[in-house]
Every structure is written in structure tokens, then in C-alpha cells.
Amino acid sequence: MKRLQLVIFILVLVELSAQDANDQERQINIVYGANFTKDEVQFPGASIFSKDDKQVQFEHQGADLWCDIAIFYQKENRLKAIGNIRLNQGDSIQMTSGKINYDGNTKLAKAWENVVLNNSDMTLRTDTLYFNREKQESYYNSSGTIVDTANTLTSTIGRYYMIPKKYQFINDVYIKNPEYTIESEQLDYYTSSRNAYMYGPSTITGKTYKIYCERGFYDTTIESGYGIKNTRIDYNNRIIEGDSVYFDKATEFASATNNITVTDTINNGIIRAHYAEVFKAKDSLFATKRAVSISLVEQDSLYMHGDTLMLTGKPEQRILRAFRNAKFYKTDLSGKCDSIHFDQTTGITQLITDPILWNLENQMTGDSIHLISDLETEKLDSLKVINNAFIISQDTIGKTGFNQAKGKDLFGKFIENELKIIDLVKNTEVIYYMYNDDDELLGINKTICSSIRLLMAENDIEDITFYTEPDGDIFPEKDLPKSSRKLKGFIWRGEERIRKKEDIFDEDDNNIQLVKINGIDLPMDSEEVQDTTPEEPGPINSTTKNAKATEVKKPEIRKKTP
């Protein structure tokens, strides 16, 4: 029994000794007190130290503090320092200010009056700074300026995480660099990598580009980054918008993914797609995944689609190519083929490989079809169908037969945006249903000759002129067998006609599964933070408290080239 009591007594002594050691370790130590006095009226229970030829000095758990005057509450383990304050924490952190309150139990400090915080990477200046030595964090809420070797940063609210060397800025964030500026409502900045992560409306303005996003990443050393929310880049006479947009200054390259719009600010053209790349040096654009080009032709929008779109050339010298399953649509004109080639310098649009063109109710086919625009007015001027030209339209009155004309080549003329004149040359043939003014069928004209001119009015044949020894006749309907009412090579493809802009997309285009955009998570709230000084609670902001203090890994950017 006595032995057990002895063991308990020894354990109590050990515990008390350990507790006393911990208390001594937490205690603020006086290194140099200089002049000593007390003032129980103003500072009850405090010891007052003032400098002589040397400043007053205190030490606490790896930090040294110098000041002109110190009001030290030894029992409460806290002090107030006044005048020419310098606080050193090891070799990495140095802070100067006019005044400071410090609590040795919580290791919380409040410094104010011309506060300057220095480490090896940057200098922070603010009027009031809260410093948590336990968590190695500091913050301000009344404007601050940070300067590193490359950038000058200002904000209304800022928090500095010393372990990852990360700043979190809130409200009126501004970064100034000789090459660019950044304005943001919320931004995280890592002083070692100089990477910036933006979590609110942000604008980056460089010498040759401008980026806006509401969540994004930017490497300030190489001027490269991406946005993943409401992103827009003004870049080389183009505006690029999309769910995710990547930009790299060194390679003069930008790419975008999902719900993309690329606007040509000079030619007022638009390209929409779900993946696109822009090469500034080559002045080229590559787009795929439900890609469509939209341009204005005679106050009407022209929509052009292909599995892949490529736009190259300088402004006013653009060449647009649509590859594979190419289609286009405007109100009175549509077509499809394997590929489309448009050259702005010549005004020629070529429909290549198995082309078909619809001008309202008129179907035209041939080996190759060219649409020619007037270079001055940019209006449609003329049409060429080269080799095996064939034009068909359904008889608009009887609704059972088809008006047809064919020849080696076809040449058409547009007047005020309407196809008015059609010339067919070499080995031409015609089948045409003729009616009187009462819409009674007079007969079916079937003629061959060397060339034919059709004059069009209101999308119908108004007059036919046959040239050079025409051979044919007008047959009563009963005298012309149905098998003789179609020219050789006749194929009616009315069910394929593109009647509205949505028809340029097929089922695969409309069922594209958009890729998931991975990137930057919002700062995470994981636990409650109570940052306080001995006399004043620190600010707790719903957007800043408990923010994740680790740098986000950049996603892999895959560059595709056409």
C-alpha cells in the first residue's frame, strides 16, 4: 500500500514538472528590459520597459521582438509594443510596424501603423496585419500591397499562408507587371511558382491579348493559363468564348472546349463548335464537334457546317474549308457535298465531290458547283455547275411531274439575291410542263438543242429560249408515257433538302457527349477558424475562412493540330 502511494506521488510530481516546463516554454521571455517602471493607474499589473541606448527585446518560441516601449503583462503572458517594432521569426520572416499586441498563449499578434512583412520571396505592406504564428498565417482587411521580384499585387483583403507561400486576395485585386495586368474579385497567388488561381470575375490584359473568366488559372512567369467559367479571350482580331479556354503566349496558341463561339471582329463572322484551336502566328482556326460557321450575306445569315472547319489567312484574305459531310443553309439557298472551299479574295465558294444545291424549290447537281460573290458588294453574283449539270423542280401546279433541264455546264446569274437567269450549254435537254393562264395543262415540252436559257420569276420558269436547231415538241399529257417524262440521270432528292438551319446537323452532331471539364475547385471550407488578437477579433469572411492552402494541380492540356 505504501509502495502504491509512493508511485502515485512520483507520477504527480512528474506531471506537475512537465506542466511547469510547458508553462515556461509558453512564457514570453525578457531578453533586454532597459528602463523599467510601473503605472498601475493606466496599466494595472503590467511592467513597462523603455529603451536606453538599445531597444527593449523579447523572445518567444523562435521569434524575437524589438521595440522602443513594451507594456508586459507577465501573468497573462501578453504584451503591447510601441515604436520602431521589429519582429523576426528565424531567418525567413521579418515584420516591422509602429505598434503590436502579442499573446504568448495563442501566439496571435496584431500589428498596425505602417506594417511591413518581408520574407525571401516578397514584401507585404498594409496598415493593419493579423499574424497567427501557430498556423503560420497572416491577414489584412483594410487594403494591402505585395511586391515580389516580378509583380506588384494589391487588394482590399488578403491572407498569407506561410507554409505553401500562398496569398489569398479578396475584393479589388490588382496585379501589375510590365507585360500584363490582372484584375480580380478573388485570387490565390503562390509566391514560389508565381501561379495565380482566380475564383471570381477576373480580367488579364497583356500586350497582345485580353482574358476574362470567373474561374481560372494563370502562370504569371510564362503568361499561360486557362479559364473554366464564362471565359473569353480577345486574341488577334478574334474573340474566343467557351466553357474551357486555354491560352499560351509563347506558342501563340489558344484552344477551347464545349459551347465555343469564335467571333471574327473584322469580318463579323462567327464559328461555333465544341472544340476549337487558334494559331495566332499562322492566323488560322481549327474547329470540330458540331462546328458551324455563321456569316452575313445580303442581310441573311449563311450557316456552313462540316465535321471539321478550318479558317486560314489574314483578315480580308480568309479561306474557309469545311471537310466531310459539309452542308450550308441560308433562307433561299442550301446545299451539301463532301467538302466546301471558300476564298474571300476571289469570292468563290466551291462545293466539291457529289454536290447538290437547292435554290428555293430548284435542285441542282453536277460534278462541281461554284457560287461566286461580288467582291465589292459581297452579294451573290453568279453560279456555275461544271460537268453533268442537272436542274430539277417539281411542277408547282400539277404536283405530279418535274420540270427538268440538263447540259454539260450550267451558268446562273443572281439579281437582287434571286436566281434570275440560267444558261445550260452543250447537249442540253428540257422537259417542261406548260400551263395557260387558268392553270390548265397545255402539254409537256420535251426538247433537245445545243444551249438553253431559262428566265426565272418567283422561283419558277417564266420563259425558255432554245438556241441552235432545237429539236422537240409539246406533247399532250396522254401522248407522253410516264417513262419518257424523266431525263436520263434524273434523281429527285427532295427528302434531303435542307429547309432550316438545324438541318445542317445530323443525328451524330446532335448527340455529341460533351467532355467533362476538370480544373479548379472553389476554396474549401473544412473547419471553423477563430483568428483573434488579445484585444480585437480577426475578420472571418465567408469566402476566405478555411480556404484550402495547397496549390491546385494544373490539368493536362492536350494540343491538337489540324
Buried (B, 14 or more C-beta within 10 A) or exposed (E): EEEEEEEEEEEEEEEEEEEEEEEEEBBBEBEBBBEEEEEEEEBEEBBBBBBEEEBBBBBBBEBBBBBBBBBBBBEBBBBBBBBBBBBBBEEEBBBBBBBBBBBBEBBBBBBBBEBBBBBEBBBBBBBBBBBBBEBBBBBBBEBBBBBBEEBBBBBBBBBBBBEBBBBBBBBEBBBEBEEBBBBBBBBBBBBEBBBBBBBBBBBBEBEEBBBBBBBBBBBBEEBBBBBBBBBBBBBBBBBBBBBBBBBBBEEBBBBBBBBBBBBBEEBEBBBBBBBBBBBBEEBBBBBBBBBBBBBBBBEEEBBBBBBBBBBBBEBEEBBBBBBEBBBBBBBBBBBBBBBBBBBBEEBBBBBBEEBBBBBBBBBBBBBBBBBBBEEEEBBBBBBBBBEBBBBBBBBBEEEEBBBBBBBBBBBBBBEEBBBBBBBBBEEBBBBBBBBEEEEEBEBBBBBBBBBBBBEBEEBBBEEBEBBEEBEBEBBEBEEBEEEEBBBEEEEEEEEEBBEEBEBBBEEEBEEBEEEEBEBBEEBEBEEEBEBBBBEEEBBEBEBBBEBBBEBBEBBEEEEEEB
